[in-house]
Amino acid sequence: MPSTETEIAPRPTLEPYRSRTAEHDTREPGCVVIVDVRFDGPDPARRRDWADAVFEALGTDPKPASGGIAAHFHVGTDGARVVNHAVWETARAHVDALASVGGGGVGAPTPQ
């Protein structure tokens, strides 16, 4: 008779690293986008460097996306993962920001 026990592989845990939220922002979140970045092999410095670079780009963006409310970066305890919980006013605001990459939207190069 087959075993009824199921073995579940442990998931790497995440720890908060950096967050960005506009002070006194009273907008209601309507959409959360999970950005899950995996690196080849564990490298805690590289994952933090990547999160820092994205964080800096968000802070120096000359045309920030109008619907973005917050970004919360978490790093994996396995050393190979960064997760960003990006909070938006609406799903449409996020889609519009991605669509404007060629015009300087989310993901476009920034001056730094």
SULCORGI-V722997 format. One record per helix or strand. SS is the DSSP state (h for helix, s for strand). FROM is the first residue (numbers start at 0). TO is the last residue. If there is no record, write none. Layout:
# SULCORGI-V722997
SS|FROM|TO  SS|FROM|TO
This chain:
# SULCORGI-V722997
s|13|20  s|30|37  h|43|59  s|67|75  s|80|87  h|90|98  h|100|102
